[in-house]
């Protein structure tokens, strides 16, 4: 199985700050990584596909980068609605896996 | 508009089984895969497996091979997941998720989740 390790587990920031969340794969997965946001008591929502491709309807402050084993989700100037949990998911293997998540909380 | 409507909360006793449903509207499930994901209380997302409703082919994460059974009924456009030999550790929210119709690799649509509570 491909293991995805997300860091940090929790990130405390002030609204208006810019942040980077990390997702590291246990083997090279090209750009087969996708990012989701999950707000409390809601289903996840896709933010970024294939490491860096934007999704219609998602604010432009969300961006992604990386390839191989190291990936980053960046949020430019965090807004109050962004405080939630973020997950990466790989599709390089037909046995999909998720990372353990990064919780973005208000400092 | 594509919608995934999951069945209601379940309370199961240890050792028994439950069967969850996920009814899809707005898209023919024959043309996609249906996936299931769980989330234990306070924990992250965990991929369980997926089914190809067109032919019934399934793949499962190793840890769910003897726990979950995925089926689908194309006539009612509904996917199902049966969880067997329930244990307290199976208490979780279970989501069905569906890729977009042009790319099977990421989840465009999610059900609202079904809470399964295992308790005697």
Interface residues (C-beta under 8 A of the other chain):
Chain A: X1 X32 X34 X36 X38 X43 X44 X45 X46 X49 X50 X85 X87 X89 X91 X94 X95 X96 X97 X98 X99 X100 X101
Chain B: X35 X37 X44 X45 X46 X47 X50 X59 X61 X62 X95 X103 X104 X105 X106 X107 X108 X110 X111 X112 X113
